[in-house]
């Protein structure tokens, strides 16, 4: 399975915004599938951040997002985005995107997703 490719990570200050992108291989379309973003903070387990379904109105978020992040998708580009605002130091993590090749409904557990990216580092300084 060709991996997804994340981009857009970097070092920002608390309160700043950042947009992550995740592109799928051109040979594999995910327009009918759900996507998700997960993250793994230093020394912690990987956790769910956000998910979007084949119906773009179907979005779910982790409680800690608190309205600060928005997940979106562009099927024409086979790409999903995670727009993050009002970032906090506790948002520091490696962020991973994932796609569920079997369902168009987003889930909160990593086992639902079978295509993954390599991860992109996001660091937020105080």
Backbone bond lengths (Angstrom), bond angles and torsions (degrees), N, CA, C in turn:
res aa  C-N    CA-C-N  psi(-1)  N-CA   C-N-CA  omega(-1)  CA-C   N-CA-C  phi
1 X - - - 1.451 - - 1.511 109.14 -
2 X 1.314 115.45 126.12 1.447 119.02 178.91 1.511 109.08 -70.80
3 X 1.325 117.22 135.41 1.457 119.41 -177.74 1.520 111.99 -74.37
4 X 1.306 113.43 157.52 1.452 119.95 170.55 1.524 107.54 -79.45
5 X 1.311 116.52 159.90 1.462 119.92 -176.49 1.517 109.82 -125.22
6 X 1.337 115.32 113.50 1.459 120.57 177.39 1.525 110.33 -88.42
7 X 1.328 115.22 153.88 1.461 121.15 173.42 1.522 108.58 -153.43
8 X 1.329 115.50 165.37 1.457 120.50 175.71 1.516 115.17 104.04
9 X 1.322 117.09 -4.08 1.454 119.08 179.04 1.517 111.18 -70.38
10 X 1.326 115.48 168.46 1.454 119.47 179.12 1.507 111.38 164.99
11 X 1.323 114.79 -168.30 1.466 122.04 179.74 1.522 109.30 -104.51
12 X 1.318 115.83 125.17 1.462 121.52 177.91 1.517 109.22 -131.84
13 X 1.313 115.72 169.10 1.460 121.07 176.84 1.526 109.77 -97.22
14 X 1.306 115.83 157.62 1.457 121.07 176.88 1.531 109.33 -54.88
15 X 1.331 115.47 135.59 1.450 120.45 -178.63 1.519 114.28 93.73
16 X 1.319 116.54 -14.63 1.465 120.99 -179.55 1.524 111.44 -77.68
17 X 1.335 114.47 173.43 1.459 121.84 176.80 1.524 109.72 -117.71
18 X 1.324 114.89 157.22 1.461 121.13 179.21 1.519 107.46 -154.52
19 X 1.342 116.19 143.27 1.452 119.49 176.75 1.518 109.92 -120.91
20 X 1.305 114.99 123.99 1.460 121.22 176.00 1.528 109.37 -96.88
21 X 1.314 115.20 145.79 1.455 121.25 175.93 1.516 109.30 -122.86
22 X 1.306 115.48 153.47 1.463 120.87 177.51 1.517 107.76 -142.44
23 X 1.311 116.15 118.37 1.455 121.47 -178.16 1.524 110.40 -108.74
24 X 1.319 114.33 140.97 1.456 120.26 177.87 1.524 109.60 -97.20
25 X 1.313 117.33 155.79 1.464 119.92 177.42 1.522 111.19 -57.54
26 X 1.302 116.88 140.06 1.462 120.57 -175.57 1.526 112.20 -61.62
27 X 1.305 116.98 -24.01 1.459 119.72 -178.32 1.514 112.77 -81.05
28 X 1.319 116.97 -4.45 1.451 120.18 -176.77 1.509 107.58 -131.02
29 X 1.310 117.24 111.74 1.465 121.48 179.33 1.521 109.59 -90.95
30 X 1.316 115.92 138.52 1.459 121.33 -179.97 1.523 111.60 -118.91
31 X 1.319 117.34 26.60 1.460 120.47 -175.46 1.521 112.08 -64.77
32 X 1.326 117.97 -24.16 1.461 121.10 -179.04 1.523 112.70 -101.25
33 X 1.317 114.96 8.56 1.460 119.21 -172.10 1.522 112.88 -116.42
34 X 1.301 114.63 160.75 1.459 121.02 176.53 1.517 110.40 -85.16
35 X 1.324 115.18 149.01 1.460 122.70 175.83 1.527 108.23 -121.84
36 X 1.303 114.61 156.54 1.454 118.92 175.98 1.513 111.54 -143.95
37 X 1.318 115.62 156.77 1.466 121.99 170.86 1.525 107.23 -117.94
38 X 1.299 115.57 134.94 1.453 123.54 175.62 1.525 108.10 -127.00
39 X 1.317 116.31 164.91 1.452 119.30 175.77 1.522 110.59 -145.49
40 X 1.302 115.56 155.44 1.457 120.95 177.92 1.518 108.74 -129.84
41 X 1.334 116.93 101.59 1.467 120.29 177.25 1.531 110.46 -67.71
42 X 1.304 118.33 159.20 1.470 121.11 179.92 1.521 112.08 -55.27
43 X 1.315 117.08 126.28 1.454 121.77 176.48 1.525 115.14 74.10
44 X 1.319 117.07 9.51 1.462 120.11 -177.77 1.522 111.60 -123.54
45 X 1.323 115.18 171.39 1.454 121.30 178.64 1.530 109.80 -76.93
46 X 1.320 114.76 158.14 1.461 120.17 173.90 1.528 108.93 -66.49
47 X 1.329 115.98 138.44 1.463 120.17 -178.28 1.520 111.48 -132.83
48 X 1.308 115.03 153.03 1.458 122.16 179.19 1.523 110.33 -71.71
49 X 1.326 116.05 141.27 1.467 121.51 177.13 1.527 110.96 -115.39
50 X 1.331 116.34 -55.16 1.463 120.21 -175.27 1.522 109.54 -160.02
51 X 1.332 115.88 155.89 1.455 121.20 176.77 1.510 110.20 -144.09
52 X 1.325 115.72 152.77 1.456 121.18 178.68 1.517 108.50 -137.98
53 X 1.330 116.19 139.93 1.448 120.24 -178.13 1.517 112.37 -93.25
54 X 1.325 115.29 -179.74 1.460 120.03 175.25 1.524 109.74 -61.91
55 X 1.311 116.38 -31.91 1.465 122.83 169.23 1.523 106.57 -85.75
56 X 1.305 117.56 114.23 1.478 120.43 -173.10 1.516 112.22 -63.84
57 X 1.325 117.04 -15.55 1.459 119.25 177.22 1.519 111.54 -75.20
58 X 1.326 115.49 -12.63 1.450 121.08 -178.42 1.524 109.01 -93.37
59 X 1.325 115.93 94.23 1.467 120.87 178.58 1.526 108.66 -127.95
60 X 1.315 115.08 145.91 1.455 120.91 177.05 1.524 108.20 -134.99
61 X 1.321 115.94 151.01 1.458 121.63 -176.70 1.523 110.55 -138.38
62 X 1.307 115.02 152.72 1.450 120.56 171.33 1.526 108.87 -70.67
63 X 1.313 116.48 152.70 1.464 120.33 -178.36 1.526 112.06 -59.73
64 X 1.329 117.18 -34.77 1.466 118.84 -175.72 1.537 112.20 -69.09
65 X 1.318 116.85 -14.10 1.467 119.19 178.61 1.528 110.39 -63.27
66 X 1.324 115.88 -41.61 1.460 120.27 173.72 1.519 114.83 55.23
67 X 1.345 116.55 34.75 1.452 119.77 177.58 1.515 114.59 81.27
68 X 1.329 118.19 3.12 1.467 120.91 -176.25 1.527 113.27 -85.95
69 X 1.329 117.88 -22.71 1.463 121.74 -175.70 1.524 110.01 -113.23
70 X 1.331 115.66 151.75 1.452 121.80 174.77 1.520 109.02 -134.81
71 X 1.327 115.89 127.50 1.453 120.48 175.15 1.520 108.40 -99.33
72 X 1.312 116.68 140.61 1.463 120.81 179.19 1.522 108.33 -148.60
73 X 1.327 115.65 169.51 1.451 119.68 -178.12 1.516 110.54 -142.77
74 X 1.314 115.67 152.68 1.454 122.38 175.28 1.524 105.88 -129.16
75 X 1.322 116.39 99.49 1.465 119.44 -175.36 1.528 111.92 -65.55
76 X 1.320 116.86 -31.57 1.467 119.68 179.75 1.531 110.80 -62.46
77 X 1.328 115.75 -30.55 1.471 120.80 179.63 1.520 112.09 -101.18
78 X 1.343 116.13 -0.30 1.463 119.78 -178.65 1.522 110.97 53.61
79 X 1.335 114.67 44.57 1.460 120.88 -171.39 1.524 109.96 -135.05
80 X 1.316 115.48 145.68 1.459 121.78 173.89 1.520 108.04 -122.66
81 X 1.316 116.16 151.04 1.456 122.07 -175.82 1.522 110.49 -126.42
82 X 1.317 115.00 154.98 1.456 121.44 170.57 1.520 106.85 -132.51
83 X 1.321 115.25 105.81 1.465 121.09 177.36 1.520 108.12 -90.09
84 X 1.320 115.61 124.83 1.460 120.22 -176.93 1.528 109.28 -119.81
85 X 1.306 115.90 129.27 1.469 122.73 177.92 1.521 109.50 -120.96
86 X 1.323 115.70 164.49 1.467 122.06 175.83 1.528 110.93 47.00
87 X 1.300 114.57 50.31 1.451 119.06 -174.67 1.511 112.17 -68.63
88 X 1.336 114.46 149.53 1.453 122.47 -177.12 1.527 109.38 -120.75
89 X 1.316 117.80 156.72 1.470 119.57 176.32 1.523 112.68 -55.23
90 X 1.318 117.34 -32.49 1.465 120.37 179.52 1.527 113.09 -71.90
91 X 1.319 117.88 -5.89 1.469 121.50 172.67 1.527 111.39 -81.35
92 X 1.317 116.48 -5.73 1.461 119.88 178.19 1.517 110.34 -61.51
93 X 1.337 115.89 123.97 1.465 120.86 -175.70 1.520 109.27 -176.72
94 X 1.312 114.49 169.67 1.464 119.92 165.96 1.522 105.96 -89.54
95 X 1.306 115.86 126.42 1.458 121.30 -178.17 1.530 109.78 -102.20
96 X 1.317 115.50 131.89 1.456 122.55 -178.74 1.525 109.95 -120.25
97 X 1.315 116.19 140.17 1.458 119.26 169.90 1.521 108.59 -103.93
98 X 1.317 114.28 157.43 1.458 120.25 -177.18 1.514 109.59 -150.10
99 X 1.322 115.70 153.88 1.458 121.79 177.90 1.522 109.33 -129.91
100 X 1.302 115.02 144.51 1.466 121.92 179.14 1.516 107.74 -105.56
101 X 1.317 116.65 106.60 1.462 120.36 -174.79 1.528 113.11 -73.89
102 X 1.347 116.32 -8.45 1.463 119.06 -174.12 1.528 113.79 -108.85
103 X 1.310 117.67 -9.00 1.460 119.06 -174.23 1.511 111.98 -146.17
104 X 1.323 114.58 151.02 1.454 120.42 174.64 1.513 111.99 -100.71
105 X 1.318 117.43 6.92 1.462 122.52 -179.99 1.523 108.71 -107.03
106 X 1.322 117.95 124.16 1.466 119.42 -177.09 1.520 112.44 -71.73
107 X 1.318 115.36 145.09 1.453 120.84 176.85 1.514 111.25 -121.00
108 X 1.337 116.34 167.31 1.461 121.20 -177.46 1.516 113.25 -99.90
109 X 1.315 116.43 -7.04 1.459 119.10 -177.57 1.517 110.49 -104.91
110 X 1.313 116.03 141.08 1.455 120.73 -176.00 1.525 112.29 -64.19
111 X 1.308 117.12 -26.18 1.459 120.25 -178.64 1.528 112.86 -67.23
112 X 1.320 116.49 -15.07 1.463 120.41 178.18 1.527 111.73 -72.99
113 X 1.313 117.26 -19.76 1.454 121.83 -170.58 1.523 110.52 -108.52
114 X 1.327 115.49 135.08 1.452 119.21 -176.15 1.526 114.45 -117.43
115 X 1.331 117.85 -2.90 1.460 121.66 172.21 1.520 106.64 -118.71
116 X 1.310 116.35 132.06 1.465 120.90 -176.10 1.524 111.02 -135.19
117 X 1.315 114.23 152.66 1.450 120.41 172.25 1.520 110.50 -91.78
118 X 1.328 115.78 176.49 1.460 121.58 -178.75 1.523 111.94 -83.78
119 X 1.315 117.15 -14.19 1.455 120.44 179.57 1.519 112.51 98.81
120 X 1.322 115.40 149.28 1.463 121.62 175.47 1.521 107.96 -134.55
121 X 1.326 115.85 135.92 1.462 120.76 -175.86 1.521 110.76 -80.91
122 X 1.304 115.19 131.87 1.457 122.50 173.38 1.526 107.10 -122.06
123 X 1.307 116.06 124.75 1.463 120.97 179.50 1.521 108.60 -125.35
124 X 1.325 115.85 131.95 1.453 121.32 -178.69 1.525 108.18 -120.93
125 X 1.319 115.88 119.26 1.462 120.04 -179.62 1.522 109.91 -94.17
126 X 1.319 115.99 150.86 1.461 120.28 -177.89 1.515 111.55 -88.63
